[in-house]
């Protein structure tokens, strides 16, 4: 099928009064300057929306306009067209009906594309549909995963070294003999970047090798049965990270940079000996994406305003708390970016340095040579800093030096692994810091979590079950007049019901009542004073607000509010 327009697109749109002559003239001038297609130019100039244009095109070409956002598309069917051709012509194979194929295109009037696609599917007939380009691009990322490619390279590597007892430098060198390992790792990284994974786990088991990726905080698993290749992958990764390849009994940490398409990925690698070899976990940091500002973290406006006010103070300690993967480092770097001014001397002590920032003196911890948090902090305080950032409060010595630095005229920012803001202050005392020092130095604590967003494409209303209703009633939520949502699962979210994450924050500012309780080491009085603070809103309340707004689900709320099942009544607790 090769449809064609009876008139030029611009004239048709003017004829149907969808744009004016003046708008067409302006768009044609812009098109001449940029070289873009007229339709894309009209959309960019906001003279017409993409759905309006595509529906109009579908009507003129007498082909259907399809919304594929909630349509389950078979990867086997879509792969009838190679990824290169699919992306070049923005064409997605949606159905294979035996004697014909249904292909969705964002520009079905692309005659060159149609001429190229025809011979590929001959003698089958091509039936066209118009689909939004954004939906096609999302489908590409889900359909053209690298899982088959990874399996193929794994099988090839297994065959090449089938007779080798164990991989070492003699069996796997730096020449063409290890090309398959390089291709396999490249495919693993490409797949991870494509699905926006934050971590890659390589885990050998007795009879299989697990490749797992953490996407939106949840691990997705791909199993390889060529378990023997695990040592080859670990060896290559150690070489890339500059680690000791002969040491397999002890954990090691390293880092390297890799280019994946247009992305520059900084990889933090950790190895650990396990029962069937070595487990590897890699944290992926997309350097090309740049640092997020505080505005981009998703922090609520009232918390952001108060935080900025606190950051302007010349001294005191600000803590950012939460579990691993909750976005603490992102918040800290966002704060540092705002504080990074020519008149401010900033020193950071990190393990490791995750992002390089100009004008800031960043120091990498090296415990093997005695370059610890505490030793660098002592030196940093003699470097005339205005602001100090300590990657993590890990021990009593680091805590005390940081607190004394905050007490002697420096603004100190750091992180702590605690569940909420209220327990963080007491945690410093539990680590051995004098109570009076914590009370005098600590100014504010930010606690945060990342909860998964409901996929907008497949969002549907959700009715809480009996147990969830009991929890909501305990929180004094009017369940009858509240709406909650969940995702059914679609192509856009890879059928998980979630796409992306949103930050949940609580900010606790120290006041006189809290400081008095800290000086007396009175946990209960401190907790009561914090909860009674007019400006304090707990994480669970903010997460619940997001659920009511349809941003997240109740399931994600109860992951944040872990204490709820423990404090509801016995009858409800056993539901």
Secondary structure, DSSP 8 states (H G I E B T S, - for coil): -----SS-HHHHHHHTTSS-HHHHHHHHHHHHHH---HHHHHHHTTSS-HHHHHHHHHHHHT-EE---TT----HHHHTTS-HHHHHHHTEEEEEE-SSEEEEEES-TT-HHHHHHHHHHHTTSEEEEEE--HHHHHHHHHHHS-SHHHHHHHHHHHHHHTTT-SS--TTTS-SSGGGHHHHHHHHHHHHHHHHTT-SEEEEEE-SS-EEEEEEETTEEEEEEES-GGGHHHHHHHHHHHHT--TT--SS-EEEEEEEEETTEEEEEEEEEEEETTEEEEEEEEEEGGG----GGGGT--HHHHHHHHHHHTSSSEEEEEE-STTSSHHHHHHHHHHHH--TT--EEEEESS--S--TTSEEEE-BGGGTB-HHHHHHHHTTTT-SEEEES---SHHHHHHHHHHHHTT-EEEEEE--SSHHHHHHHHHHTT--HHHHHHHEEEEEEEEEEEEE-SSSEEEE---HHHHHHHHHTT--GGG--EEEE---TTTTTSSEEEEEEEEEEEE--HHHHHHHHTT-HHHHHHHHHT-TT---HHHHHHHHHHHTSS-HHHHHHH-TTHHHHS-HHHHT-
